[in-house]
Amino acid sequence: MSDIDLNLLRIFDILYDERNVTRAAARLFLTQSAVSHALARLREVLGDSLFMRIPSGLQPTERAHQLAPRLRMALAEIRSAVTTPLFDPAKTRQRFVIAASSYFCTLIVPSLIALARKSAPGITLQIVNGSADVAQALDQQQVDIALGAFDKVPPRLRSEVLFHDEKAWAIGTHHPLAKEPFDHAAFLAWPRLAIGLARAADKSREPPSRNDLVFRVILETDDEADSPRSAHRASTSMMVYDAQTAMAVTAATDMVTLVPRRYAEACASSARIRIIDFPQDHAEMIELSMLWHSRVHDDRGSLWLRTLIREAVNLNSNALQPRGSVNRTSATASAGKKAKKVPARTRSNQANRGPGN
């Protein structure tokens, strides 16, 4: 392949984004004819048609889908290399996009927005719902940082654990189990509500590849499958995408669900649920992290945003510790022992082990 004009790659990037010659030309401040000529040159140099014309615009070929994320990363690196690395929060009008679940939206985002308004009044901070395609969103610069629980983070992405949480059962205050001694097997026998992210178009019941990044609201709720106690376990036939919806469902039905305890405590009163902890020696921890792309690791804006997120976590450090005994029951290790109320702040703070602690 001969030397290629970088301007052609920029045109390809916009065409791939817009899938329409007219809109791409408008963004590039070029004529439609100039964009069409550039596309013809790209096709010749790369030996592929790249885009097929369809009634709605342009449909990328498989080759274009393969090239797009790599070229976008390369263009970003070039822009970063030639751009003066200055970032003044007080003066910038930059837009940042953060993918976050309802968990972070309840516990961290209010403080984050308050801090951002104070230190960078000109920025636009957009919080979007996390999705199963968060790695792709980071690759394509649609998202700057993702907040959540992640599994199998690929090398091209960076992650940092902010704090820890643990799983707890959530049931409605009216539920028969609310007045019974804790028995894990009894919980498994009731209808289970699962929490997980999936695309609406994906009706497959196959789990995601263990080599792929998985963006979780909570780690899998069916990990008791190998336990002897699971022999009488009820099937999990219902699934929702976040803990907020799960608690609303458990408050209105006889279903049980596993949720992050700190989030559940923040919402317990209004959600009319009871939180029942695992025995302390059986606690199942969840790592809550932020995730960003390696290409922006040293970017001044990204560095500032990550620092702001850490500050928001520190401001909420009290909320990220055990908060009392309202609607919360501690499970004993033995099913035969009576459940007991836990006084405020008697549980250890071992879960709060994020950076800076």
C-alpha positions in Angstrom: 0.0 0.0 0.0 1.4 3.4 -1.0 1.6 6.4 1.4 -1.8 7.5 2.5 -3.0 11.1 3.1 -4.0 11.4 6.7 -6.9 13.7 5.6 -8.4 10.7 3.9 -8.4 8.8 7.2 -10.2 11.7 8.9 -12.8 11.6 6.1 -13.2 7.9 6.6 -13.6 8.3 10.3 -16.4 10.9 9.8 -18.1 8.8 7.1 -18.1 5.8 9.4 -19.6 7.8 12.2 -22.3 9.5 10.0 -23.0 6.8 7.5 -24.1 9.6 5.2 -22.1 11.6 2.6 -24.1 14.8 3.1 -23.8 14.9 6.9 -20.1 13.9 6.7 -19.5 16.8 4.2 -21.2 19.3 6.6 -19.1 18.2 9.5 -15.9 18.4 7.5 -16.8 21.7 5.9 -16.3 20.1 2.4 -18.5 19.7 -0.6 -20.3 16.4 -1.1 -18.3 16.0 -4.3 -15.0 16.3 -2.4 -16.1 13.7 0.1 -17.1 11.3 -2.7 -13.7 11.8 -4.5 -11.9 11.2 -1.2 -13.9 8.0 -0.7 -13.0 6.8 -4.2 -9.3 7.4 -3.4 -9.6 5.5 -0.1 -11.3 2.5 -1.9 -8.4 2.4 -4.4 -5.6 2.7 -1.7 -7.2 0.2 0.7 -8.5 -2.2 -2.0 -12.0 -2.4 -0.5 -15.3 -0.7 -1.3 -15.5 0.3 2.5 -19.2 1.5 2.2 -22.1 0.1 0.3 -25.0 2.5 -0.7 -28.3 1.6 0.8 -31.6 3.7 0.9 -30.8 5.2 4.3 -27.2 6.1 3.4 -24.0 4.1 3.7 -23.5 0.6 5.1 -19.9 -0.1 6.2 -18.3 -3.3 4.9 -16.6 -5.8 7.2 -13.3 -4.3 6.3 -14.5 -0.9 7.3 -15.8 -2.3 10.7 -12.3 -3.7 11.3 -10.5 -0.5 10.4 -12.7 2.0 12.2 -11.7 1.5 15.8 -8.0 1.2 15.0 -7.9 4.3 12.8 -9.9 6.2 15.4 -7.4 5.4 18.1 -4.5 6.3 15.7 -6.1 9.7 14.9 -6.7 10.4 18.6 -3.0 9.6 19.3 -1.9 12.0 16.5 -4.2 14.8 17.8 -2.9 14.3 21.3 0.7 14.5 20.1 0.2 17.8 18.3 -2.2 19.5 20.8 -0.8 21.7 23.5 -1.4 19.7 26.7 -3.1 22.4 28.6 -6.3 21.9 30.6 -7.8 24.6 32.9 -11.0 23.3 34.6 -12.1 26.8 35.4 -12.1 27.8 31.7 -12.7 24.7 29.7 -16.0 24.0 28.0 -15.2 20.4 27.3 -17.8 17.7 27.4 -17.3 14.5 29.4 -19.5 11.4 29.2 -19.6 8.9 32.1 -21.3 5.6 31.9 -22.7 4.6 35.3 -25.3 2.3 36.8 -28.1 3.5 39.2 -25.7 2.3 42.0 -23.2 5.1 41.2 -25.9 7.5 40.3 -27.3 7.2 43.8 -24.1 7.0 45.9 -21.5 9.0 44.0 -22.9 11.1 41.0 -24.7 13.8 43.1 -21.4 14.7 44.8 -19.5 14.4 41.5 -21.8 16.9 39.8 -21.6 19.3 42.7 -17.8 19.2 42.6 -17.8 19.7 38.8 -20.1 22.7 39.0 -17.8 24.3 41.5 -14.4 23.7 39.9 -15.4 23.6 36.2 -18.6 25.6 35.7 -18.2 25.6 31.9 -18.0 21.8 31.3 -20.8 19.6 30.2 -21.0 16.4 32.2 -23.3 13.8 30.8 -24.1 10.6 32.8 -25.4 7.8 30.6 -26.6 4.3 31.5 -24.0 1.6 31.5 -24.3 -1.0 28.8 -22.9 -4.4 27.8 -20.9 -2.6 25.1 -19.0 -0.3 27.4 -15.6 -1.5 25.9 -16.7 -0.5 22.4 -18.0 2.8 23.7 -14.6 3.5 25.2 -12.9 2.4 22.0 -15.0 4.7 19.9 -14.7 7.7 22.3 -18.4 7.7 23.0 -17.7 7.4 26.7 -14.7 8.9 28.7 -15.0 6.9 31.9 -17.2 4.0 33.0 -18.1 3.3 36.6 -19.2 -0.1 37.7 -18.0 -3.7 38.5 -16.0 -5.2 35.7 -14.6 -8.6 34.8 -11.8 -9.4 32.5 -10.6 -5.9 31.7 -8.6 -6.1 28.3 -5.1 -4.6 28.2 -6.1 -1.6 26.1 -8.2 -0.3 29.0 -7.2 0.9 32.4 -9.0 0.4 35.7 -8.8 1.5 39.3 -10.7 0.1 42.2 -12.5 2.9 44.0 -14.1 1.0 46.9 -15.6 -2.4 47.8 -19.2 -3.5 48.6 -20.7 -6.9 49.3 -23.8 -8.8 48.4 -26.9 -8.9 50.5 -30.3 -10.4 50.1 -33.2 -8.0 49.6 -36.8 -9.0 50.2 -40.0 -7.1 50.7 -40.8 -6.1 54.3 -44.0 -8.2 53.9 -42.1 -11.3 52.8 -42.5 -14.4 55.0 -38.7 -14.7 55.3 -38.5 -11.3 56.9 -39.7 -12.8 60.2 -37.8 -16.1 60.0 -34.3 -17.0 61.2 -31.8 -16.8 58.4 -31.5 -19.9 56.3 -29.6 -19.5 53.0 -31.3 -22.6 51.5 -34.7 -21.1 52.3 -33.8 -18.0 50.2 -32.7 -20.2 47.3 -36.0 -22.0 47.3 -38.0 -18.7 46.7 -38.4 -17.3 43.1 -35.2 -15.4 42.3 -34.9 -12.0 40.5 -31.6 -11.7 38.6 -29.8 -8.4 37.8 -27.8 -8.2 34.6 -27.1 -6.2 31.5 -28.0 -7.5 28.1 -28.9 -6.1 24.7 -32.6 -6.3 23.9 -31.8 -8.0 20.6 -29.8 -10.7 22.3 -32.2 -13.4 23.4 -29.4 -16.0 23.8 -29.1 -17.6 27.1 -25.4 -18.3 26.6 -23.2 -16.4 29.1 -20.6 -13.9 27.8 -17.2 -15.2 27.0 -14.9 -15.2 30.0 -12.3 -13.4 27.9 -14.6 -10.5 27.2 -15.0 -7.4 29.4 -18.3 -7.6 31.3 -19.9 -4.5 32.7 -21.9 -5.5 35.8 -24.4 -3.8 38.0 -23.7 -6.7 40.4 -21.7 -9.8 39.9 -23.7 -12.9 38.9 -26.4 -13.8 41.2 -26.5 -17.5 40.4 -23.0 -18.4 41.7 -24.5 -20.9 44.2 -25.2 -23.3 41.4 -22.4 -25.7 42.4 -23.4 -25.7 46.1 -25.2 -28.8 47.5 -27.7 -26.5 49.0 -28.8 -25.5 45.5 -30.6 -28.8 44.9 -33.9 -27.2 46.0 -33.1 -23.8 44.4 -36.0 -22.1 42.6 -35.4 -21.2 39.0 -34.4 -17.6 38.1 -36.8 -16.7 35.3 -36.9 -12.9 35.7 -34.1 -10.5 35.0 -33.9 -6.7 35.3 -31.0 -4.4 34.3 -30.3 -2.6 37.6 -30.6 -2.8 41.4 -33.1 0.0 41.6 -35.6 -1.9 39.5 -34.8 -5.2 41.4 -35.6 -3.6 44.8 -38.9 -2.2 43.5 -39.9 -5.6 42.2 -38.9 -7.4 45.5 -40.9 -4.8 47.4 -44.0 -5.6 45.4 -43.6 -9.4 45.0 -42.5 -12.5 46.9 -39.2 -12.7 44.9 -35.8 -12.4 46.5 -32.7 -10.9 45.0 -29.0 -10.2 45.7 -28.0 -6.5 45.6 -25.0 -4.4 46.6 -25.6 -3.8 50.3 -24.6 -0.1 50.4 -27.0 0.8 47.6 -29.7 -1.2 49.2 -29.2 0.6 52.6 -29.4 4.0 50.8 -32.8 3.1 49.4 -34.2 0.7 52.0 -36.8 2.9 53.6 -38.4 4.3 50.4 -38.2 0.9 48.7 -40.0 -1.0 51.5 -37.4 -3.7 51.6 -35.5 -5.6 54.2 -31.8 -6.2 53.8 -30.3 -9.4 55.1 -26.5 -9.8 55.2 -24.6 -12.9 54.6 -22.7 -14.3 57.6 -19.5 -12.3 57.9 -17.3 -15.3 57.1 -19.3 -15.9 53.9 -19.4 -12.2 52.7 -19.1 -11.9 48.9 -17.2 -8.8 47.9 -17.8 -6.7 44.9 -15.1 -4.3 43.5 -16.5 -1.0 42.3 -14.1 0.6 39.8 -13.6 3.3 37.2 -12.5 2.3 33.7 -10.9 4.4 31.0 -9.0 3.9 27.7 -5.2 3.7 27.6 -5.0 6.3 24.9 -6.3 9.0 27.3 -4.4 7.8 30.3 -2.1 10.9 30.3 -4.7 13.3 28.9 -5.0 16.3 31.2 -8.8 16.4 31.0 -9.1 12.7 31.8 -6.6 13.0 34.7 -8.7 15.8 36.1 -11.9 13.9 35.8 -10.5 10.8 37.5 -9.2 13.0 40.3 -12.7 14.5 40.7 -14.3 11.1 40.8 -11.9 10.0 43.6 -12.8 13.2 45.5 -16.5 12.4 45.2 -15.8 8.9 46.5 -13.9 10.4 49.5 -16.7 12.9 50.2 -19.1 9.9 50.4 -16.8 7.7 52.5 -19.3 7.7 55.4 -22.1 6.7 53.1 -19.9 3.9 51.7 -19.5 2.4 55.2 -22.2 0.5 57.2 -24.9 3.0 58.0 -27.0 1.5 60.8 -29.7 -1.0 61.4 -32.7 0.4 59.6 -34.4 -2.5 57.8 -31.3 -4.5 58.0 -30.8 -8.0 59.5 -27.5 -9.8 60.0 -27.5 -13.4 59.1 -25.9 -15.9 61.4 -23.8 -18.7 60.0 -26.2 -21.3 61.3 -29.6 -21.6 59.8 -31.0 -22.6 63.2 -30.0 -19.5 65.1 -32.4 -16.6 65.3 -31.5 -13.6 63.1 -30.5 -10.5 65.0 -30.5 -6.8 64.4 -27.0 -5.2 64.0 -26.4 -1.9 65.8 -25.1 1.0 63.8 -21.5 0.7 62.7 -20.8 -2.7 64.3 -19.8 -4.2 61.0 -16.1 -3.8 60.1 -15.1 -1.3 57.5 -13.0 -3.8 55.6 -15.0 -3.2 52.5 -13.9 0.4 52.2 -10.5 -0.3 50.8 -10.3 1.9 47.8 -7.4 4.0 46.8 -6.3 6.5 49.5 -7.8 4.6 52.3 
